[in-house]
Structure formats: C-alpha cells, structure tokens
Amino acid sequence: MEHERQLMEAIESVEIARKAVLNAQGNNDSQQLQEAQQCLIRAQKLVNAIQRNGVTGDEHGQKEIHRAQEMLNHLFETQTSLQG
C-alpha cells in the first residue's frame, strides 16, 4: 500500500508541476516561473525516489512512473525555454 501512495503522490506532483508550468508560460511572470521550477524539482525528487527504491509495484506502476518521467523531461525543457 505504501508504494501505491508514493506512486500516486509522485504522479499528482507531476500534474501540479504541469499546471504550474502552463500557468507560468501563459502569464510570463517571474514569480510564477519560480513556483513552476519548485514544483518541477519536487516532482523530480519524488519520481527519483520511486525509481531509486524500486517501489513502482506492478507493470502498470512502472508504466505510470515512466510516463511521469517523460512528462517531467518535457516540462523541464519548456521551463528552460521560458527562462531563456
């Protein structure tokens, strides 16, 4: 059960980061860019912890964490382009 909770927390944090990046992108505000960066870092830490500890559970969990990592990669790229 604990690994499911950690997985859900990581997936939710990626979704929060996605919304923060989209919000920052739409408003072009430095404070929102900073908030998006913080959300991205938190989500990446959670995903990394799951990958490092091997708590992805079944095949579905492995696919979910892979999707979460792919989304984070895209969001970090977007964030970098917004800061540049």
PAGU-576783 format. One record per residue (C-alpha): x, y, z; residue in three letters. Coordinates in steps of 0.02 Angstrom, whole numbers. Example, Ala and Ser with C-alpha at 12.3 -4.5 7.8 and 13.67 -1.06 7.14 Angstrom:
2
((615 -225 390) 'ALA')
((684 -53 357) 'SER')
//
This chain:
84
((0 0 0) 'MET')
((141 120 40) 'GLU')
((216 105 -134) 'HIS')
((46 144 -210) 'GLU')
((33 300 -103) 'ARG')
((208 355 -154) 'GLN')
((169 323 -336) 'LEU')
((8 423 -328) 'MET')
((96 565 -238) 'GLU')
((229 571 -373) 'ALA')
((102 569 -513) 'ILE')
((0 705 -429) 'GLU')
((156 812 -405) 'SER')
((195 796 -591) 'VAL')
((20 855 -631) 'GLU')
((39 1003 -513) 'ILE')
((205 1044 -597) 'ALA')
((124 1032 -769) 'ARG')
((-11 1156 -719) 'LYS')
((119 1272 -641) 'ALA')
((224 1272 -800) 'VAL')
((72 1304 -909) 'LEU')
((19 1446 -795) 'ASN')
((193 1521 -798) 'ALA')
((200 1503 -987) 'GLN')
((34 1592 -1008) 'GLY')
((74 1737 -892) 'ASN')
((262 1761 -918) 'ASN')
((284 1811 -735) 'ASP')
((450 1782 -646) 'SER')
((366 1731 -483) 'GLN')
((261 1601 -572) 'GLN')
((416 1538 -662) 'LEU')
((499 1515 -493) 'GLN')
((347 1424 -423) 'GLU')
((345 1310 -575) 'ALA')
((530 1273 -551) 'GLN')
((498 1225 -370) 'GLN')
((354 1111 -420) 'CYS')
((463 1029 -552) 'LEU')
((604 998 -428) 'ILE')
((484 923 -300) 'ARG')
((405 809 -430) 'ALA')
((575 754 -494) 'GLN')
((633 711 -318) 'LYS')
((478 604 -290) 'LEU')
((498 514 -456) 'VAL')
((684 487 -423) 'ASN')
((646 413 -252) 'ALA')
((523 290 -326) 'ILE')
((645 239 -462) 'GLN')
((790 225 -340) 'ARG')
((692 123 -213) 'ASN')
((606 14 -342) 'GLY')
((432 46 -272) 'VAL')
((344 54 -440) 'THR')
((247 -104 -397) 'GLY')
((170 -195 -544) 'ASP')
((189 -164 -731) 'GLU')
((55 -29 -726) 'HIS')
((153 64 -592) 'GLY')
((311 50 -695) 'GLN')
((223 123 -847) 'LYS')
((149 263 -743) 'GLU')
((317 314 -671) 'ILE')
((395 306 -844) 'HIS')
((258 421 -911) 'ARG')
((284 537 -763) 'ALA')
((471 547 -800) 'GLN')
((438 582 -985) 'GLU')
((317 721 -939) 'MET')
((445 795 -820) 'LEU')
((576 793 -957) 'ASN')
((460 893 -1070) 'HIS')
((412 1012 -931) 'LEU')
((594 1046 -886) 'PHE')
((628 1083 -1071) 'GLU')
((480 1203 -1076) 'THR')
((535 1285 -914) 'GLN')
((712 1309 -983) 'THR')
((646 1390 -1140) 'SER')
((536 1507 -1037) 'LEU')
((684 1563 -933) 'GLN')
((793 1593 -1086) 'GLY')
//
